[in-house]
Structures are given as C-alpha cells and as structure tokens.
Amino acid sequence: MSENASSLRPLPWSVRPDARLWRCDPPPRAVRDFHSALPGYAPSPLLELPSLAEELGVGKVFAKDESNRLGLPAFKALGASWAIHRILAGRAANGGERGPLTLVTATDGNHGRAVARMARRLGQRAHVFVPRGVHPEAVAAIVGEGARVTEVRGPYDEAVGLAAQEAAAPDAVLVQDTAWPGYERIPGWIVEGYSTLCGELDEQLAAEGTGAGPDLVAVPVGVGSLAQAVVTHYRSRPSGRAPALLSVEPESAACLLESLKAGEPVSVTTGKTIMAGLNCGTPSSIAWPCLQGGLDAAVAVDDDASARAATDLAALGVSSGPCGAAALAGLRAALTGTGADGRRAALRLGPSSVVVLLSTEGTAANPHATTGHRPPPGRSPATGRRPAAW
C-alpha cells in the first residue's frame, strides 16, 4: 500500500490516560545476577540516534540493540535461559535427575532458537513447533541448534496448541512464552528473564546523563510478554519518572490493540507479515492485566512502515529486523500525520523528551527482505550514530 493511501486510513490506535498511576510488584532481583554469571553475558548496546530525534521533534532517541544477546540475534535468550534454569533447579530439588528432559515450545523463530540453544548447552533435548510463515532460514537456525522441528500448516496459536499436547509426554515440559489459564508459572519465569534488559537500560541512560530515565519506551508486541516485563519494571517503582509506554503490533496481528479496544482479551485471525515474531493472535493471559493497566498507548503498523524503519535503522548503524524496527515504525505513526498533536499530548512528549526504541532482533533473526526503502534525501548513513554505555 502506498504511503499516501495508508495516510487516508484512521491510525490503529488506543490510549489510556491514567496508565502511569497503575502499580504492580517488581520482578525478583535474582534474575540479573543469574544472567550476569552466564558465559558470554554483556549488556546489549544502547545507541543514541540524533537524526531520529530531530525527525520526531524530541530531545533524544536511543535504540536498545538486541541483535547479539548471549550469542543469538534477539532478546529471547534472556527469558528462555531463566525459565529453563528454574525448571531444571526445581527438577533437581525434587530428585528428578533420571535423564534429559525434552523442552517443547512453539515459536515464530527467536524464542524457539533460544530454547534449543539452552537445551543443547545444558544436555537436554528440544522439540520446536513452527507455524506457517516462518522463513526457512529461521527454521534452519533452530535445527542447527540440535532441535527436532515440526512445521505446522496453521498459525502461531495452532502451533502452541500442538506443542502443549506434545509436552504432556513423560520427561517433557512446555517452555512457552505465552500463558493461558492453567499454564502460567513458566511463562511468568520467561517474563522475569526479560527484566534484565530493563535494568541495563536504566544504568545505560544514567551513564548518558539521563538518570531520571526515559519519557517514552516503544516496545514491539506479539503475545505481550516483553511488554509485560517493561510495564512491570516501570510501574513497580515507588518514585521517579514514570515514562509513557507504547506498544507496537502488525496491523495483520493486532491482538493486543483489539483487546484494549474491547476491554477484554480477544483473539484475532492473523495474516501474512514480515514481522513474523509478532504474528500472534491471542495475548498472553498473564500479560493482559499488566498491559491493560499500565500501557499508555497501543498502535499497529503495516509491513511497509516496518521495512522502511529497518532500512533507516541500518543506515544509522543499528541491525534491526522487521520486528525490532516495528518500534520505530510505531513511534513514527504516533508522532506524525493527522491527529499527531493529540497523540503527542496523550504521551506527554515535548522537544526535550527522551525516547527509547526496543530493537528486539537483528537482521539475522528474521531474513525477510526489507529492501526497496531508502533513507530520506540528504541523510548520511552515519549521521547520528553514537554508542552509549540489554
């Protein structure tokens, strides 16, 4: 769809004015210590992008670059590693060291590869269910981690159901990053694992002289587990700046946006999208209360906007696949076009605001093409890139 045609449609948008007043309990502190002790752990980079700040009319824009997290090209290893650690520790405490477990999961790519990598490192087995629409190279990467892969003809929700059935076998356990009534403990551990990213972000912004924290964080959403971790981090603090939190989804899989509009969790029929890791039809049951309570706004974007954002981020030195680039696409949608002044006011953004984009995956995580979009004339590929201290 052309940019002119898309600008004629109403922006898929939802806003909650009192989200910054919502409060919850913080994540456990042991998570960060666990990750810090893992081989190869280092905080992911935070990059300042002045040209985007100028474009969007804010003070500073930073991108949290998750293109290399514990040797994998996405943030998912944080949640998978902590959850599997908790699973195996519980099994050992209950005398369950009879042999290797089979860790079963469904994935649009990154989570399944993270589960497979951790299984291989810890001497366990992995069985990963992959829905339609996942690129063959992403499937091959999971196989390369030593996992058994079952490709499913249906969408993500169907793959989750089949994985849950398979995990009922002896010596198997479901390690899923979405929850539903009756299956919530392990997804909760995965969400806890993502809290490390937020702790790093606070420290990095403080090192950049923005110790009060961000004014807005834009986070891509599939089932909502990462967004739940972000909401939990920023809505559990007793004092300090309470940032606006903006979720971004594909228009073809906007289950959270539709749930927020309905006031209750709903499932949507998903379509094709290059944002494969966000192509989910049902919000996680444990994420929903946090997102309904603590998100300031939600927006949905199309593939063209995501592809353009990925190309522009690459020109600024940030390796970002379509899912990670959705954060920039969503921010652009919110801050430009018809009605932008009202959306800026709802998000309380001004010319000195500090904005953080969570770029949740690198280009290696999702090999869908994002070519065909060029930076605006006059933009230097190197303009604005400056490393700051996930």
C-alpha positions as CSV (number, residue, x, y, z in Angstrom):
1,M,0.0,0.0,0.0
2,S,1.3,3.4,-0.9
3,E,2.2,5.9,1.8
4,N,-0.4,8.3,0.5
5,A,-3.1,5.6,0.6
6,S,-2.2,4.4,4.0
7,S,-2.3,8.0,5.3
8,L,-6.0,8.2,4.4
9,R,-7.0,5.4,6.8
10,P,-7.6,6.0,10.5
11,L,-4.5,5.1,12.6
12,P,-5.0,1.9,14.5
13,W,-4.6,3.4,17.9
14,S,-5.7,3.1,21.6
15,V,-4.8,5.3,24.5
16,R,-5.3,5.0,28.3
17,P,-4.8,8.4,30.1
18,D,-4.2,7.2,33.6
19,A,-1.8,4.3,32.9
20,R,1.1,5.9,34.8
21,L,-0.9,5.6,38.0
22,W,-1.2,1.8,37.8
23,R,1.2,-0.1,40.1
24,C,2.4,-3.7,40.4
25,D,5.1,-5.8,42.2
26,P,8.7,-5.7,40.9
27,P,10.5,-8.7,39.4
28,P,12.9,-10.7,41.5
29,R,16.4,-9.3,41.9
30,A,18.0,-12.8,41.4
31,V,17.4,-12.6,37.6
32,R,20.1,-10.1,36.8
33,D,22.6,-11.9,39.0
34,F,21.8,-15.1,37.1
35,H,22.3,-13.6,33.7
36,S,25.5,-11.8,34.8
37,A,27.1,-15.1,35.6
38,L,26.3,-16.7,32.2
39,P,29.2,-17.2,29.8
40,G,29.2,-14.5,27.2
41,Y,26.9,-12.2,29.0
42,A,27.2,-8.5,28.4
43,P,24.7,-5.7,28.3
44,S,23.3,-5.1,24.8
45,P,24.3,-1.7,23.3
46,L,22.3,1.5,23.7
47,L,22.8,3.8,20.7
48,E,21.9,7.4,20.5
49,L,20.3,8.5,17.2
50,P,20.2,12.3,17.0
51,S,18.8,12.3,13.4
52,L,15.7,10.5,14.6
53,A,15.3,12.9,17.5
54,E,15.4,15.8,15.0
55,E,12.9,14.0,12.7
56,L,10.5,13.2,15.5
57,G,10.8,16.5,17.3
58,V,12.1,15.2,20.7
59,G,15.2,15.7,22.7
60,K,17.0,12.3,22.4
61,V,16.2,9.0,20.8
62,F,18.1,5.8,21.8
63,A,17.8,2.3,20.4
64,K,18.4,-0.7,22.6
65,D,20.1,-3.0,20.1
66,E,19.3,-6.7,20.7
67,S,21.0,-8.1,17.6
68,N,23.5,-10.0,19.7
69,R,22.1,-11.3,23.0
70,L,24.1,-14.2,24.5
71,G,25.3,-15.1,21.0
72,L,21.8,-15.1,19.5
73,P,20.3,-12.4,17.3
74,A,17.4,-11.5,19.6
75,F,16.4,-10.7,23.2
76,K,14.6,-14.1,23.7
77,A,17.6,-15.8,25.3
78,L,17.1,-13.8,28.5
79,G,13.6,-15.3,29.1
80,A,14.4,-18.8,27.9
81,S,17.6,-19.1,30.0
82,W,16.0,-18.0,33.3
83,A,12.9,-20.2,32.8
84,I,14.9,-23.3,31.9
85,H,17.2,-22.7,34.9
86,R,14.2,-22.6,37.2
87,I,12.7,-25.7,35.6
88,L,15.9,-27.7,36.0
89,A,16.6,-26.4,39.5
90,G,13.1,-27.5,40.5
91,R,13.5,-30.9,39.0
92,A,16.8,-31.4,40.8
93,A,15.3,-30.3,44.1
94,N,12.6,-32.9,43.6
95,G,15.0,-35.7,42.8
96,G,14.1,-35.8,39.2
97,E,17.6,-36.4,37.7
98,R,16.6,-39.5,35.8
99,G,17.8,-38.3,32.4
100,P,17.4,-35.4,29.9
101,L,14.2,-33.5,29.6
102,T,12.6,-32.7,26.3
103,L,11.9,-28.9,26.3
104,V,8.9,-28.3,24.0
105,T,7.9,-25.0,22.6
106,A,6.1,-23.2,19.7
107,T,7.8,-20.3,18.0
108,D,7.8,-17.7,15.3
109,G,11.6,-18.1,15.3
110,N,13.6,-16.4,18.0
111,H,12.1,-18.0,21.2
112,G,12.4,-21.5,19.8
113,R,16.0,-21.0,18.8
114,A,16.8,-19.7,22.3
115,V,15.1,-22.7,23.9
116,A,17.0,-25.0,21.6
117,R,20.3,-23.3,22.3
118,M,19.8,-23.6,26.1
119,A,18.7,-27.2,25.8
120,R,21.9,-28.1,23.9
121,R,24.2,-26.3,26.4
122,L,22.6,-28.0,29.3
123,G,22.4,-31.5,27.9
124,Q,18.7,-31.5,27.4
125,R,16.6,-32.2,24.2
126,A,14.4,-29.7,22.4
127,H,11.3,-30.1,20.2
128,V,10.1,-26.9,18.5
129,F,6.8,-26.4,16.7
130,V,7.0,-23.7,13.9
131,P,3.8,-22.2,12.4
132,R,3.3,-21.2,8.7
133,G,5.1,-18.0,7.6
134,V,8.4,-18.5,9.4
135,H,11.3,-18.1,6.9
136,P,13.2,-21.3,6.0
137,E,16.4,-19.8,7.2
138,A,14.9,-19.2,10.7
139,V,13.8,-22.8,10.8
140,A,17.2,-24.0,9.7
141,A,18.8,-22.0,12.5
142,I,16.6,-23.8,15.1
143,V,17.6,-27.2,13.5
144,G,21.2,-26.0,13.7
145,E,20.9,-25.8,17.5
146,G,20.2,-29.6,17.5
147,A,16.4,-29.3,18.0
148,R,13.7,-31.5,16.5
149,V,11.5,-29.2,14.4
150,T,7.8,-29.9,13.5
151,E,6.4,-27.5,10.9
152,V,2.7,-26.7,11.3
153,R,0.5,-25.6,8.5
154,G,-1.6,-23.4,10.7
155,P,-0.9,-20.1,12.5
156,Y,1.1,-19.5,15.7
157,D,-1.9,-20.3,18.0
158,E,-2.3,-23.7,16.4
159,A,1.4,-24.4,16.9
160,V,1.2,-23.5,20.6
161,G,-1.7,-26.0,21.0
162,L,0.2,-28.8,19.3
163,A,3.3,-28.1,21.4
164,A,1.2,-28.2,24.6
165,Q,-0.1,-31.6,23.6
166,E,3.4,-32.9,22.8
167,A,4.6,-31.7,26.2
168,A,2.2,-34.0,28.0
169,A,4.6,-36.9,27.2
170,P,6.8,-38.3,30.0
171,D,10.0,-36.4,30.6
172,A,8.8,-33.4,28.5
173,V,8.0,-29.9,29.7
174,L,6.4,-27.0,27.8
175,V,8.6,-23.9,27.8
176,Q,6.2,-21.4,26.2
177,D,6.4,-17.6,26.2
178,T,2.7,-17.1,26.3
179,A,0.3,-18.1,29.1
180,W,-3.3,-19.2,29.4
181,P,-5.4,-20.2,32.4
182,G,-3.8,-23.3,33.9
183,Y,-0.4,-22.6,32.3
184,E,1.2,-19.5,33.8
185,R,4.2,-20.3,36.0
186,I,6.7,-21.0,33.3
187,P,5.6,-18.0,31.1
188,G,5.9,-15.9,34.2
189,W,9.6,-17.0,34.6
190,I,10.2,-16.1,31.0
191,V,8.8,-12.6,31.6
192,E,11.0,-12.3,34.7
193,G,14.0,-13.1,32.5
194,Y,13.3,-10.1,30.3
195,S,13.7,-7.8,33.3
196,T,17.5,-7.8,32.8
197,L,17.0,-5.8,29.7
198,C,15.2,-3.0,31.6
199,G,17.8,-2.9,34.4
200,E,20.5,-2.5,31.8
201,L,18.6,0.3,30.2
202,D,18.3,2.3,33.4
203,E,22.0,2.1,34.0
204,Q,22.9,3.0,30.4
205,L,20.6,6.0,30.4
206,A,22.1,7.2,33.7
207,A,25.6,6.9,32.2
208,E,24.3,9.1,29.4
209,G,23.2,11.8,31.8
210,T,19.5,11.0,31.7
211,G,19.3,9.4,35.2
212,A,15.7,10.3,35.5
213,G,15.0,7.6,32.9
214,P,13.1,7.7,29.6
215,D,10.0,9.7,28.8
216,L,8.7,7.0,26.5
217,V,9.6,3.4,25.7
218,A,8.3,1.9,22.4
219,V,8.1,-1.9,22.6
220,P,7.1,-4.4,19.9
221,V,4.3,-6.8,20.9
222,G,3.4,-10.4,19.8
223,V,1.7,-12.1,22.8
224,G,2.9,-9.3,25.1
225,S,5.5,-11.0,27.3
226,L,8.3,-8.4,26.7
227,A,5.8,-5.6,27.1
228,Q,4.6,-7.2,30.4
229,A,8.2,-7.1,31.6
230,V,8.6,-3.4,30.6
231,V,5.3,-2.5,32.3
232,T,6.3,-4.4,35.4
233,H,9.7,-2.6,35.5
234,Y,8.4,0.9,35.1
235,R,5.1,0.5,37.0
236,S,6.6,-1.1,40.1
237,R,8.9,1.8,41.0
238,P,7.7,3.8,44.0
239,S,9.1,7.1,42.8
240,G,10.9,8.7,39.9
241,R,9.9,9.5,36.3
242,A,7.0,7.3,35.1
243,P,7.5,7.0,31.3
244,A,4.9,6.6,28.7
245,L,4.8,3.0,27.4
246,L,3.8,2.5,23.7
247,S,3.2,-1.0,22.3
248,V,3.5,-1.7,18.5
249,E,2.0,-4.6,16.6
250,P,1.5,-5.6,12.9
251,E,-1.9,-4.5,11.5
252,S,-2.4,-8.1,10.4
253,A,-2.0,-9.5,14.0
254,A,-3.1,-6.7,16.4
255,C,-4.5,-8.9,19.1
256,L,-3.4,-6.6,21.9
257,L,-4.8,-3.4,20.3
258,E,-8.1,-5.2,19.6
259,S,-8.2,-6.5,23.2
260,L,-7.6,-3.0,24.6
261,K,-10.4,-1.6,22.5
262,A,-12.7,-4.4,23.6
263,G,-11.7,-4.1,27.3
264,E,-11.0,-7.9,27.5
265,P,-8.7,-10.4,25.9
266,V,-9.8,-11.3,22.3
267,S,-8.2,-13.5,19.6
268,V,-7.8,-12.3,16.1
269,T,-7.2,-14.1,12.8
270,T,-3.7,-13.4,11.8
271,G,-2.4,-12.7,8.2
272,K,0.9,-12.6,6.5
273,T,3.5,-10.1,7.7
274,I,7.3,-9.7,7.5
275,M,7.1,-9.1,11.3
276,A,7.0,-12.9,11.8
277,G,7.9,-12.8,15.5
278,L,4.9,-10.6,16.2
279,N,2.4,-12.6,14.2
280,C,0.4,-13.8,17.2
281,G,-3.4,-13.9,17.5
282,T,-4.0,-14.0,21.3
283,P,-2.5,-12.0,24.2
284,S,-0.8,-13.9,27.0
285,S,-3.2,-14.3,29.9
286,I,-0.6,-13.1,32.5
287,A,0.4,-10.2,30.3
288,W,-3.1,-8.9,29.7
289,P,-3.8,-7.4,33.2
290,C,-0.4,-5.6,33.1
291,L,-0.9,-4.3,29.6
292,Q,-4.5,-3.2,30.2
293,G,-3.4,-1.4,33.3
294,G,0.0,0.0,32.6
295,L,0.3,0.7,28.8
296,D,-0.3,4.3,27.9
297,A,-1.0,3.6,24.2
298,A,-1.0,0.9,21.5
299,V,-0.6,1.3,17.8
300,A,-0.5,-1.1,14.8
301,V,1.7,-0.6,11.7
302,D,1.9,-2.2,8.3
303,D,4.8,-4.0,6.6
304,D,5.9,-1.1,4.5
305,A,6.4,1.0,7.7
306,S,8.4,-1.7,9.4
307,A,10.5,-2.3,6.3
308,R,11.3,1.4,6.0
309,A,12.2,1.7,9.6
310,A,14.5,-1.3,9.3
311,T,16.3,0.3,6.3
312,D,16.6,3.6,8.1
313,L,18.0,2.0,11.3
314,A,20.5,0.0,9.2
315,A,21.7,3.4,7.7
316,L,22.2,4.6,11.2
317,G,24.3,1.6,12.3
318,V,21.5,-0.5,14.0
319,S,21.0,-4.0,12.8
320,S,17.2,-4.4,13.2
321,G,14.9,-7.0,11.7
322,P,11.2,-6.2,10.9
323,C,10.1,-6.9,14.5
324,G,12.7,-4.8,16.1
325,A,12.2,-2.0,13.7
326,A,8.4,-2.0,14.5
327,A,9.3,0.2,17.5
328,L,10.4,3.0,15.2
329,A,7.6,2.4,12.8
330,G,5.1,2.7,15.6
331,L,6.7,5.8,17.1
332,R,6.6,7.5,13.6
333,A,2.9,6.5,13.2
334,A,2.1,8.0,16.6
335,L,4.0,11.3,16.3
336,T,3.3,12.2,12.7
337,G,0.3,12.5,10.4
338,T,-3.3,13.5,11.1
339,G,-4.0,13.8,14.8
340,A,-0.3,13.7,15.8
341,D,-0.6,16.7,18.2
342,G,-3.3,14.9,20.2
343,R,-1.2,11.8,20.4
344,R,1.9,13.7,21.5
345,A,-0.2,15.3,24.2
346,A,-1.5,11.9,25.4
347,L,2.0,10.6,25.6
348,R,3.3,13.9,27.2
349,L,6.1,14.3,24.7
350,G,7.8,17.6,24.1
351,P,11.0,18.9,22.5
352,S,13.2,17.7,25.4
353,S,11.8,14.2,25.8
354,V,13.9,11.1,25.9
355,V,12.6,8.2,23.8
356,V,13.9,4.6,23.8
357,L,13.2,2.2,21.0
358,L,13.5,-1.5,21.9
359,S,15.0,-3.1,18.8
360,T,14.3,-6.6,19.7
361,E,16.1,-8.5,16.9
362,G,18.8,-8.1,14.4
363,T,18.6,-8.8,10.7
364,A,20.0,-12.3,11.2
365,A,17.0,-13.3,13.3
366,N,14.4,-12.7,10.5
367,P,15.7,-12.9,7.0
368,H,12.6,-11.4,5.3
369,A,13.7,-8.8,2.8
370,T,13.4,-5.2,3.8
371,T,14.9,-3.7,0.7
372,G,13.2,-1.2,-1.5
373,H,13.0,1.6,1.1
374,R,15.6,4.3,1.1
375,P,16.6,6.9,3.7
376,P,15.2,10.4,3.0
377,P,17.4,12.5,0.7
378,G,20.3,14.2,2.4
379,R,20.6,11.7,5.3
380,S,24.1,10.4,5.8
381,P,24.2,6.7,6.6
382,A,26.5,7.5,9.6
383,T,24.5,10.5,10.8
384,G,23.7,10.4,14.5
385,R,25.2,7.1,15.5
386,R,26.9,7.3,18.8
387,P,27.4,4.3,21.1
388,A,26.1,4.7,24.6
389,A,27.3,2.9,27.6
390,W,20.4,-5.2,27.0
